[in-house]
Amino acid sequence: MKRITVIAPLTTENMMTTSKRIRVMAAVLAAVMPFTTGAAVYTKSKSATFDVTMRVVADCTIAATGIDFGQTGVITAAISGSSNINVTCTNTTPYTVGLNAGTGVGSTGTTRFLNGTGANADTVAVNLYRTPGSGLWGNTQGTDTLDGTGNGNQQVLTVYGEIPVQKSPTPDNYKSTITATIYF
């Protein structure tokens, strides 16, 4: 069995004219567009206000760098060094910074020692000052601490260190860990 396909002739009756197609498309778009834009236009409005708040309390942060006096042999002259304590306190917050005696054996108050390692019992005396060469820096508030007032920005305080002339100890690495504390 053979199939035969019949094609209807093109006439003006079965063809949609271009102008008719445009009119149909315009009608479809007009019907769909209000649902696709999502933007409604309103004619009335009312407003309300609200506060945005936060509370700032007196606060401070502190960070410190170490002092490395380098290396020496016989200690026949004082050896100087310095480090920084970075303090950031809220504006107008009064503070004081103290330095403890450290971890060196025999250290107390503002008398400080660096210890050797292992079985080495020798020590090296070290002084820490609030100003170069005077005003030993301790941890007794109102006596040997350093006072300041925060300005909201980081303030750099300098620790002036000195290894005074003393009997030269056994060759070794000497160390003490000092704790800087801010009171506010």
C-alpha positions in Angstrom: 0.0 0.0 0.0 1.3 3.4 -1.0 0.8 6.5 1.0 -0.2 9.7 -0.7 0.2 13.1 0.9 -2.0 15.9 -0.2 -0.9 19.4 0.3 -3.5 22.1 0.4 -2.8 25.0 -1.9 -1.8 28.2 -0.3 -4.6 30.7 -0.4 -5.4 33.9 1.3 -7.9 32.1 3.5 -5.5 29.7 5.1 -2.6 32.2 5.4 -2.5 34.8 8.2 -1.4 38.1 7.0 1.6 39.8 8.6 -0.5 42.6 9.9 -3.0 40.1 11.4 0.0 38.3 13.1 1.3 41.5 14.6 -2.2 42.3 16.0 -2.5 38.9 17.6 1.0 39.1 19.1 0.3 42.6 20.5 -2.9 41.3 22.1 -1.0 38.4 23.7 1.8 40.6 25.0 -0.7 43.1 26.4 -2.4 40.4 28.3 0.9 38.9 29.7 3.0 42.0 30.4 1.2 43.2 33.6 2.1 39.9 35.2 5.8 39.9 34.2 6.8 43.4 35.3 6.0 43.0 39.0 6.1 46.7 39.6 2.8 48.1 40.9 2.2 51.7 41.1 0.6 52.9 44.4 -0.9 56.3 45.0 -0.8 56.4 48.9 2.0 56.0 51.4 2.7 56.3 55.2 6.1 56.3 57.0 7.6 55.3 60.3 10.9 56.1 61.9 13.2 53.9 63.9 16.5 54.4 65.9 19.7 52.7 65.1 21.8 52.5 68.3 24.9 51.0 70.0 26.6 51.5 73.3 30.4 52.0 73.5 31.9 51.1 76.9 35.4 51.9 78.2 37.8 49.4 76.7 41.5 48.9 76.0 43.7 46.5 74.1 47.4 45.9 74.6 50.2 44.3 72.6 53.9 44.2 73.1 57.1 43.4 71.2 60.2 41.9 72.8 63.6 43.4 73.5 66.6 41.7 72.0 69.9 43.0 73.5 71.9 41.1 70.9 75.0 39.2 71.9 78.0 40.3 73.9 81.0 38.8 75.7 82.3 40.6 78.8 79.7 43.2 80.0 82.0 46.2 80.6 79.5 48.8 79.4 75.8 49.1 79.7 73.8 47.7 76.8 70.6 49.5 75.7 67.6 48.2 73.9 63.9 49.1 73.6 60.5 47.7 72.6 57.0 49.0 72.1 53.8 48.5 73.9 50.8 49.3 71.7 47.8 50.5 73.6 44.4 51.3 72.1 41.7 52.6 74.4 38.4 54.2 73.8 38.5 58.0 73.6 38.9 59.7 77.0 39.4 56.4 78.9 42.2 56.8 81.5 44.6 53.9 81.8 47.8 52.8 83.4 50.3 50.2 82.1 52.4 48.1 84.5 55.2 45.5 83.9 55.5 42.6 86.2 58.9 41.4 87.5 59.1 38.6 84.9 60.0 35.0 85.0 63.7 35.3 85.9 64.7 33.6 89.1 65.1 36.2 91.8 63.0 38.9 90.0 60.7 40.9 92.2 59.1 44.3 91.7 61.4 46.4 89.4 64.4 44.2 90.1 64.6 41.8 87.2 66.9 39.0 86.0 67.3 37.0 82.8 68.0 33.2 83.3 70.2 30.9 81.4 69.0 27.6 80.1 69.2 24.1 81.5 71.5 23.6 84.5 73.1 27.1 84.1 72.2 28.9 87.3 73.8 32.3 86.3 71.6 35.3 85.8 71.9 38.6 84.0 70.4 41.8 85.6 68.2 43.9 83.4 66.4 47.2 84.0 63.2 48.4 82.3 62.4 52.1 82.3 59.5 54.4 81.5 61.9 57.1 80.2 65.5 56.5 79.0 67.7 55.7 82.0 65.3 56.7 84.8 62.0 55.8 86.3 62.1 52.0 86.7 58.9 50.5 85.3 57.0 48.2 87.6 53.4 47.1 88.3 52.4 49.1 91.3 49.6 51.4 90.1 50.3 55.1 91.0 53.9 54.4 91.9 55.9 52.9 89.0 53.4 52.4 86.2 52.9 54.6 83.1 49.6 56.5 82.9 47.8 57.8 79.8 44.4 58.6 78.4 43.0 56.9 75.3 42.2 58.8 72.2 40.5 56.0 70.2 43.6 55.3 68.2 46.7 53.2 68.9 49.2 54.8 71.1 52.8 53.5 71.2 54.6 53.4 74.6 58.3 52.7 74.5 60.0 50.4 77.0 63.6 51.4 77.5 65.8 48.5 78.6 69.3 48.3 79.9 71.7 45.6 80.8 73.9 47.3 83.4 77.6 46.6 83.8 78.0 43.4 85.8 80.0 40.2 86.3 79.9 38.4 83.0 77.9 35.2 83.3 78.4 31.8 81.7 78.0 31.9 77.9 74.4 30.9 77.2 71.1 32.3 76.0 69.4 34.3 78.7 65.7 35.1 78.9 62.8 36.4 81.0 59.2 36.8 80.0 57.6 40.1 81.2 53.9 40.6 81.3 52.5 44.0 80.4 49.1 44.8 81.9 46.8 47.7 81.2 44.4 48.8 83.9 41.5 51.0 82.9 
